[in-house]
Amino acid sequence: MRFTAKQFTFMVGMLSLLMSTSVVQAQSYNIDPGHTYPSFEADHLGLSFWRGKFTKTTGKVVLDRGSSTGGSIDITIDASSIDFGHAKMNENARGKDMFNVEQFPTVTYKSRALKFDGEKLVAVEGDMTLLGVTKPMSLKVTHFKCAMHAMLKREVCGVDASARFDRSDYGLSYGVPRFSPEVKLQIQAEAIRAD
């Protein structure tokens, strides 16, 4: 059977479309708030490091290795969920001198690009907004895995990522220079496939 040039071009186009939708298909995942805890450590007068975490996080992850950005990450953290394991410190941290949660109830992170090494996510380029200030933040991914969850019977992806930033760049300058403004961020997160 012979095809005209027009028919051949149409068939190649249709085949490419089918392959792109079946092989390279974006997958959406919802952050599992019960298994996602952004944590941090910061200087305390050069004597020790205070560690805390946020206990309420929501968001969505899209993995799309076929796109130029590799997908997207959109995370919202409830700033009032900050927890140092110390009630007085939690109260102070929520106040106007620090996280000012009444005026700025959330901390957000939105990706610009996900970087993969083969099937493995290794880094994320994005922007964090804290106290109404948005600055670029790169996340180094030290662990990434997707697998079928035995109990949920759905695919779940897990990640461990880290970053360092200067909190005074966001206007969180409480105690500086007595307290170093450098903050180490450590994120453990899991996300459940949406469909």
MIDOSE-1310 file (N, C-alpha, C; in nm, 2 decimals, decimal comma, always signed):
residues 195
mrft	+0,09/-0,12/+0,00/+0,00/+0,00/+0,00/+0,09/+0,12/+0,00; +0,06/+0,22/-0,09/+0,14/+0,34/-0,10/+0,06/+0,46/-0,04; +0,14/+0,55/+0,02/+0,09/+0,67/+0,09/+0,14/+0,79/+0,01; +0,05/+0,89/+0,00/+0,10/+1,02/-0,05/+0,19/+1,09/+0,06
akqf	+0,26/+1,18/+0,01/+0,35/+1,26/+0,11/+0,26/+1,32/+0,22; +0,15/+1,37/+0,18/+0,06/+1,44/+0,28/+0,01/+1,33/+0,38; -0,03/+1,21/+0,33/-0,08/+1,11/+0,42/+0,03/+1,06/+0,52; +0,15/+1,05/+0,46/+0,27/+1,00/+0,54/+0,30/+1,11/+0,65
tfmv	+0,30/+1,23/+0,62/+0,33/+1,34/+0,71/+0,22/+1,34/+0,83; +0,09/+1,32/+0,79/-0,02/+1,31/+0,88/+0,00/+1,20/+0,98; +0,04/+1,08/+0,93/+0,06/+0,96/+1,01/+0,17/+0,98/+1,11; +0,28/+1,03/+1,06/+0,40/+1,06/+1,15/+0,36/+1,15/+1,26
gmls	+0,28/+1,26/+1,22/+0,24/+1,35/+1,32/+0,15/+1,29/+1,43; +0,06/+1,21/+1,39/-0,03/+1,14/+1,48/+0,05/+1,04/+1,57; +0,14/+0,97/+1,51/+0,22/+0,88/+1,59/+0,30/+0,95/+1,69; +0,36/+1,06/+1,66/+0,44/+1,14/+1,75/+0,35/+1,19/+1,87
llms	+0,23/+1,23/+1,83/+0,13/+1,28/+1,93/+0,10/+1,17/+2,03; +0,07/+1,05/+1,98/+0,04/+0,94/+2,06/+0,15/+0,90/+2,16; +0,27/+0,90/+2,10/+0,39/+0,87/+2,18/+0,41/+0,97/+2,29; +0,39/+1,10/+2,26/+0,42/+1,20/+2,36/+0,32/+1,20/+2,47
tsvv	+0,19/+1,16/+2,44/+0,09/+1,16/+2,55/+0,10/+1,03/+2,63; +0,15/+0,92/+2,57/+0,15/+0,80/+2,65/+0,28/+0,77/+2,72; +0,39/+0,82/+2,66/+0,52/+0,79/+2,72/+0,57/+0,90/+2,81; +0,55/+1,03/+2,76/+0,60/+1,14/+2,84/+0,48/+1,21/+2,89
qaqs	+0,42/+1,17/+3,00/+0,30/+1,22/+3,05/+0,33/+1,28/+3,19; +0,28/+1,40/+3,21/+0,30/+1,47/+3,34/+0,21/+1,39/+3,44; +0,27/+1,38/+3,56/+0,20/+1,32/+3,67/+0,19/+1,42/+3,79; +0,07/+1,43/+3,84/+0,04/+1,52/+3,95/+0,04/+1,45/+4,09
ynid	+0,09/+1,51/+4,19/+0,09/+1,45/+4,32/+0,05/+1,56/+4,42; -0,02/+1,52/+4,53/-0,06/+1,61/+4,63/+0,03/+1,59/+4,76; +0,08/+1,69/+4,81/+0,17/+1,68/+4,93/+0,09/+1,61/+5,04; +0,15/+1,51/+5,11/+0,09/+1,44/+5,22/+0,14/+1,52/+5,35
pght	+0,04/+1,60/+5,41/+0,08/+1,68/+5,52/+0,13/+1,60/+5,64; +0,09/+1,47/+5,65/+0,13/+1,39/+5,77/+0,27/+1,34/+5,75; +0,33/+1,36/+5,64/+0,47/+1,31/+5,61/+0,55/+1,41/+5,55; +0,52/+1,54/+5,58/+0,60/+1,65/+5,52/+0,63/+1,75/+5,63
ypsf	+0,75/+1,77/+5,66/+0,79/+1,86/+5,77/+0,92/+1,94/+5,73; +0,90/+2,06/+5,68/+1,02/+2,15/+5,66/+1,08/+2,18/+5,80; +1,20/+2,15/+5,81/+1,27/+2,18/+5,94/+1,39/+2,28/+5,92; +1,44/+2,33/+6,03/+1,55/+2,43/+6,01/+1,63/+2,43/+6,14
eadh	+1,75/+2,49/+6,13/+1,83/+2,51/+6,24/+1,90/+2,65/+6,23; +1,91/+2,72/+6,34/+1,96/+2,85/+6,34/+2,04/+2,88/+6,47; +2,13/+2,97/+6,46/+2,23/+3,00/+6,57/+2,16/+3,06/+6,69; +2,20/+3,02/+6,81/+2,16/+3,08/+6,93/+2,28/+3,13/+7,01
lgls	+2,31/+3,26/+6,98/+2,42/+3,33/+7,05/+2,56/+3,26/+7,03; +2,57/+3,18/+6,93/+2,70/+3,11/+6,91/+2,72/+3,00/+7,01; +2,62/+2,97/+7,09/+2,63/+2,87/+7,20/+2,58/+2,73/+7,15; +2,47/+2,74/+7,08/+2,41/+2,62/+7,03/+2,32/+2,65/+6,91
fwrg	+2,26/+2,54/+6,85/+2,17/+2,56/+6,74/+2,03/+2,52/+6,78; +1,94/+2,62/+6,76/+1,80/+2,59/+6,78/+1,74/+2,52/+6,66; +1,67/+2,42/+6,68/+1,60/+2,34/+6,57/+1,45/+2,35/+6,58; +1,39/+2,36/+6,47/+1,24/+2,36/+6,47/+1,19/+2,31/+6,34
kftk	+1,05/+2,31/+6,33/+0,99/+2,26/+6,21/+0,85/+2,32/+6,20; +0,80/+2,31/+6,08/+0,66/+2,36/+6,05/+0,58/+2,23/+6,04; +0,46/+2,23/+6,11/+0,39/+2,10/+6,11/+0,27/+2,10/+6,02; +0,24/+2,21/+5,94/+0,13/+2,21/+5,85/+0,18/+2,26/+5,71
ttgk	+0,18/+2,17/+5,62/+0,23/+2,20/+5,48/+0,13/+2,14/+5,38; +0,10/+2,22/+5,28/+0,01/+2,17/+5,17/+0,08/+2,21/+5,04; +0,03/+2,14/+4,93/+0,09/+2,18/+4,80/+0,07/+2,07/+4,70; +0,12/+2,10/+4,58/+0,11/+2,01/+4,47/+0,25/+2,00/+4,39
vvld	+0,27/+1,88/+4,35/+0,40/+1,85/+4,27/+0,35/+1,79/+4,13; +0,41/+1,84/+4,03/+0,39/+1,79/+3,90/+0,53/+1,74/+3,84; +0,54/+1,61/+3,81/+0,66/+1,56/+3,75/+0,64/+1,55/+3,60; +0,72/+1,61/+3,52/+0,70/+1,61/+3,38/+0,84/+1,62/+3,31
rgss	+0,91/+1,50/+3,30/+1,04/+1,50/+3,25/+1,04/+1,54/+3,10; +0,93/+1,54/+3,03/+0,92/+1,58/+2,89/+0,92/+1,73/+2,87; +0,90/+1,81/+2,98/+0,89/+1,95/+2,96/+1,03/+2,02/+2,99; +1,04/+2,14/+2,95/+1,17/+2,22/+2,97/+1,20/+2,24/+3,12
tggs	+1,09/+2,25/+3,20/+1,11/+2,27/+3,34/+1,12/+2,15/+3,43; +1,08/+2,03/+3,37/+1,08/+1,91/+3,44/+0,96/+1,89/+3,53; +0,87/+1,99/+3,53/+0,75/+1,98/+3,61/+0,74/+2,11/+3,70; +0,67/+2,10/+3,81/+0,66/+2,21/+3,90/+0,63/+2,17/+4,05
idit	+0,67/+2,26/+4,14/+0,64/+2,24/+4,28/+0,58/+2,37/+4,33; +0,47/+2,36/+4,40/+0,40/+2,47/+4,46/+0,36/+2,44/+4,60; +0,43/+2,49/+4,70/+0,42/+2,46/+4,84/+0,37/+2,58/+4,92; +0,28/+2,55/+5,02/+0,24/+2,65/+5,11/+0,25/+2,60/+5,25
idas	+0,32/+2,68/+5,33/+0,35/+2,64/+5,47/+0,27/+2,73/+5,56; +0,20/+2,68/+5,66/+0,13/+2,76/+5,76/+0,23/+2,81/+5,86; +0,26/+2,94/+5,86/+0,37/+2,99/+5,94/+0,34/+2,98/+6,09; +0,21/+2,97/+6,13/+0,18/+2,96/+6,27/+0,20/+2,82/+6,32
sidf	+0,23/+2,73/+6,23/+0,26/+2,59/+6,28/+0,40/+2,57/+6,32; +0,48/+2,67/+6,33/+0,62/+2,66/+6,37/+0,63/+2,60/+6,51; +0,72/+2,51/+6,53/+0,73/+2,43/+6,65/+0,88/+2,40/+6,68; +0,92/+2,47/+6,79/+1,06/+2,44/+6,84/+1,06/+2,34/+6,95
ghak	+0,94/+2,29/+6,99/+0,94/+2,20/+7,11/+0,95/+2,28/+7,23; +0,92/+2,41/+7,23/+0,94/+2,50/+7,34/+0,83/+2,60/+7,33; +0,73/+2,60/+7,41/+0,61/+2,68/+7,40/+0,64/+2,83/+7,40; +0,72/+2,88/+7,48/+0,75/+3,02/+7,49/+0,82/+3,07/+7,36
mnen	+0,91/+2,99/+7,31/+0,98/+3,02/+7,19/+0,89/+3,02/+7,07; +0,79/+2,92/+7,07/+0,69/+2,92/+6,96/+0,61/+3,05/+6,96; +0,57/+3,09/+7,08/+0,49/+3,22/+7,09/+0,57/+3,34/+7,04; +0,70/+3,34/+7,08/+0,78/+3,45/+7,03/+0,80/+3,45/+6,88
argk	+0,82/+3,33/+6,83/+0,85/+3,32/+6,68/+0,73/+3,36/+6,60; +0,61/+3,35/+6,65/+0,49/+3,38/+6,58/+0,46/+3,53/+6,58; +0,53/+3,60/+6,67/+0,51/+3,75/+6,69/+0,56/+3,84/+6,59; +0,54/+3,97/+6,60/+0,58/+4,07/+6,50/+0,73/+4,08/+6,48
dmfn	+0,81/+4,05/+6,58/+0,95/+4,06/+6,56/+1,02/+3,95/+6,48; +0,94/+3,84/+6,46/+1,00/+3,73/+6,39/+0,91/+3,70/+6,27; +0,83/+3,59/+6,27/+0,75/+3,55/+6,16/+0,62/+3,63/+6,13; +0,58/+3,71/+6,23/+0,47/+3,80/+6,22/+0,35/+3,73/+6,15
veqf	+0,31/+3,62/+6,20/+0,21/+3,53/+6,14/+0,07/+3,60/+6,12; +0,04/+3,70/+6,19/-0,09/+3,77/+6,18/-0,09/+3,84/+6,04; +0,02/+3,90/+6,01/+0,03/+3,98/+5,88/+0,07/+3,89/+5,76; +0,16/+3,79/+5,79/+0,21/+3,70/+5,69/+0,19/+3,55/+5,73
ptvt	+0,06/+3,50/+5,71/+0,03/+3,37/+5,76/+0,09/+3,25/+5,69; +0,15/+3,28/+5,57/+0,21/+3,16/+5,50/+0,35/+3,19/+5,45; +0,43/+3,08/+5,43/+0,56/+3,08/+5,37/+0,53/+3,00/+5,24; +0,58/+3,05/+5,12/+0,55/+2,97/+5,00/+0,69/+2,94/+4,93
yksr	+0,68/+2,83/+4,85/+0,79/+2,80/+4,76/+0,74/+2,76/+4,63; +0,78/+2,82/+4,52/+0,74/+2,79/+4,39/+0,86/+2,76/+4,30; +0,86/+2,65/+4,24/+0,97/+2,61/+4,15/+0,97/+2,69/+4,02; +1,09/+2,70/+3,96/+1,11/+2,74/+3,82/+1,16/+2,63/+3,74
alkf	+1,23/+2,54/+3,80/+1,28/+2,42/+3,72/+1,32/+2,31/+3,81; +1,29/+2,19/+3,77/+1,33/+2,07/+3,84/+1,44/+2,00/+3,76; +1,55/+1,96/+3,82/+1,66/+1,91/+3,75/+1,68/+1,76/+3,78; +1,68/+1,68/+3,67/+1,69/+1,53/+3,69/+1,83/+1,48/+3,63
dgek	+1,87/+1,38/+3,70/+1,99/+1,30/+3,64/+1,92/+1,16/+3,61; +1,89/+1,15/+3,48/+1,81/+1,03/+3,44/+1,67/+1,04/+3,50; +1,63/+0,94/+3,58/+1,50/+0,94/+3,65/+1,51/+1,00/+3,79; +1,63/+1,04/+3,83/+1,65/+1,09/+3,97/+1,64/+1,24/+3,98
lvav	+1,56/+1,29/+4,06/+1,55/+1,44/+4,09/+1,67/+1,47/+4,17; +1,75/+1,57/+4,13/+1,88/+1,61/+4,20/+1,88/+1,75/+4,25; +1,79/+1,84/+4,20/+1,79/+1,98/+4,24/+1,66/+2,05/+4,20; +1,63/+2,15/+4,27/+1,51/+2,23/+4,23/+1,56/+2,38/+4,24
egdm	+1,52/+2,46/+4,13/+1,55/+2,60/+4,13/+1,41/+2,66/+4,15; +1,40/+2,76/+4,24/+1,27/+2,82/+4,27/+1,28/+2,95/+4,35; +1,17/+2,99/+4,40/+1,16/+3,11/+4,48/+1,09/+3,09/+4,61; +1,14/+3,14/+4,72/+1,07/+3,13/+4,85/+1,02/+3,27/+4,89
tllg	+0,90/+3,27/+4,94/+0,84/+3,40/+4,98/+0,82/+3,39/+5,13; +0,89/+3,48/+5,21/+0,88/+3,48/+5,35/+0,86/+3,63/+5,39; +0,77/+3,66/+5,48/+0,74/+3,79/+5,53/+0,72/+3,89/+5,41; +0,65/+3,83/+5,30/+0,62/+3,91/+5,19/+0,74/+3,94/+5,09
vtkp	+0,85/+3,88/+5,12/+0,97/+3,91/+5,04/+1,00/+3,78/+4,96; +1,02/+3,79/+4,83/+1,05/+3,67/+4,75/+1,19/+3,68/+4,70; +1,26/+3,57/+4,72/+1,40/+3,55/+4,68/+1,42/+3,42/+4,62; +1,52/+3,41/+4,53/+1,56/+3,28/+4,47/+1,61/+3,18/+4,57
mslk	+1,57/+3,06/+4,56/+1,63/+2,96/+4,65/+1,65/+2,82/+4,58; +1,77/+2,77/+4,58/+1,80/+2,64/+4,52/+1,79/+2,53/+4,63; +1,73/+2,42/+4,59/+1,72/+2,31/+4,68/+1,81/+2,20/+4,63; +1,90/+2,14/+4,71/+1,98/+2,03/+4,68/+1,90/+1,90/+4,72
vthf	+1,87/+1,81/+4,63/+1,80/+1,69/+4,66/+1,90/+1,58/+4,69; +1,89/+1,52/+4,81/+1,98/+1,42/+4,85/+1,92/+1,28/+4,84; +1,78/+1,28/+4,84/+1,71/+1,15/+4,82/+1,58/+1,17/+4,75; +1,55/+1,08/+4,65/+1,43/+1,09/+4,58/+1,39/+0,95/+4,54
kcam	+1,26/+0,92/+4,56/+1,22/+0,78/+4,53/+1,06/+0,78/+4,51; +1,02/+0,72/+4,41/+0,87/+0,70/+4,39/+0,85/+0,55/+4,39; +0,74/+0,51/+4,46/+0,71/+0,36/+4,47/+0,56/+0,35/+4,50; +0,51/+0,23/+4,47/+0,37/+0,20/+4,51/+0,36/+0,18/+4,66
haml	+0,27/+0,25/+4,72/+0,25/+0,25/+4,87/+0,17/+0,12/+4,90; +0,22/+0,04/+4,99/+0,16/-0,09/+5,02/+0,02/-0,07/+5,08; +0,00/+0,03/+5,16/-0,13/+0,05/+5,22/-0,23/+0,14/+5,14; -0,17/+0,24/+5,08/-0,26/+0,33/+5,00/-0,29/+0,28/+4,86
krev	-0,21/+0,19/+4,81/-0,23/+0,13/+4,68/-0,22/+0,24/+4,57; -0,14/+0,33/+4,60/-0,12/+0,44/+4,50/+0,03/+0,48/+4,50; +0,08/+0,54/+4,40/+0,22/+0,58/+4,39/+0,24/+0,69/+4,48; +0,35/+0,69/+4,56/+0,39/+0,79/+4,65/+0,54/+0,83/+4,62
cgvd	+0,57/+0,95/+4,61/+0,71/+1,00/+4,59/+0,76/+1,06/+4,72; +0,88/+1,03/+4,76/+0,94/+1,09/+4,87/+1,07/+1,16/+4,84; +1,10/+1,27/+4,91/+1,22/+1,35/+4,88/+1,28/+1,40/+5,01; +1,41/+1,41/+5,01/+1,48/+1,48/+5,12/+1,57/+1,59/+5,05
asar	+1,55/+1,71/+5,09/+1,62/+1,82/+5,03/+1,67/+1,92/+5,13; +1,77/+2,00/+5,09/+1,83/+2,10/+5,18/+1,87/+2,23/+5,11; +1,88/+2,33/+5,19/+1,92/+2,46/+5,14/+1,98/+2,54/+5,26; +2,05/+2,65/+5,23/+2,09/+2,75/+5,33/+2,05/+2,88/+5,28
fdrs	+2,01/+2,97/+5,37/+1,98/+3,11/+5,33/+2,00/+3,20/+5,45; +2,01/+3,33/+5,42/+2,03/+3,44/+5,52/+1,89/+3,49/+5,55; +1,84/+3,47/+5,67/+1,70/+3,52/+5,70/+1,69/+3,67/+5,70; +1,80/+3,74/+5,72/+1,79/+3,89/+5,71/+1,76/+3,94/+5,57
dygl	+1,79/+3,86/+5,47/+1,75/+3,89/+5,33/+1,60/+3,90/+5,32; +1,52/+3,84/+5,40/+1,38/+3,84/+5,40/+1,32/+3,93/+5,50; +1,40/+4,01/+5,57/+1,36/+4,10/+5,67/+1,34/+4,04/+5,81; +1,38/+3,91/+5,83/+1,37/+3,84/+5,96/+1,51/+3,86/+6,03
sygv	+1,53/+3,98/+6,08/+1,66/+4,02/+6,14/+1,66/+4,02/+6,29; +1,57/+3,96/+6,35/+1,56/+3,95/+6,50/+1,70/+3,90/+6,55; +1,76/+3,98/+6,65/+1,88/+3,93/+6,72/+2,01/+3,94/+6,64; +2,00/+3,99/+6,51/+2,13/+4,00/+6,43/+2,19/+4,13/+6,48
prfs	+2,33/+4,14/+6,51/+2,43/+4,04/+6,47/+2,46/+3,94/+6,59; +2,39/+3,95/+6,70/+2,42/+3,86/+6,81/+2,39/+3,72/+6,77; +2,29/+3,70/+6,69/+2,26/+3,57/+6,64/+2,30/+3,57/+6,49; +2,37/+3,47/+6,44/+2,40/+3,46/+6,30/+2,27/+3,45/+6,22
pevk	+2,26/+3,52/+6,11/+2,14/+3,51/+6,03/+2,13/+3,39/+5,94; +2,23/+3,31/+5,93/+2,23/+3,19/+5,84/+2,14/+3,09/+5,90; +2,05/+3,03/+5,81/+1,96/+2,93/+5,85/+1,98/+2,81/+5,75; +1,99/+2,69/+5,82/+2,00/+2,57/+5,74/+1,86/+2,51/+5,73
lqiq	+1,81/+2,48/+5,61/+1,68/+2,43/+5,59/+1,69/+2,28/+5,55; +1,61/+2,20/+5,61/+1,61/+2,05/+5,57/+1,46/+2,01/+5,55; +1,43/+1,95/+5,44/+1,29/+1,92/+5,41/+1,27/+1,77/+5,39; +1,18/+1,72/+5,46/+1,14/+1,58/+5,43/+1,00/+1,59/+5,38
aeai	+0,97/+1,53/+5,27/+0,83/+1,54/+5,21/+0,79/+1,42/+5,14; +0,66/+1,39/+5,14/+0,61/+1,28/+5,06/+0,48/+1,34/+4,99; +0,46/+1,29/+4,87/+0,34/+1,33/+4,79/+0,27/+1,21/+4,73; +0,14/+1,21/+4,73/+0,06/+1,10/+4,68/+0,01/+1,13/+4,54
rad	+0,02/+1,04/+4,45/-0,03/+1,06/+4,31/-0,18/+1,10/+4,32; -0,21/+1,20/+4,24/-0,35/+1,26/+4,24/-0,45/+1,17/+4,17; -0,41/+1,10/+4,06/-0,51/+1,03/+3,98/-0,51/+0,88/+4,01
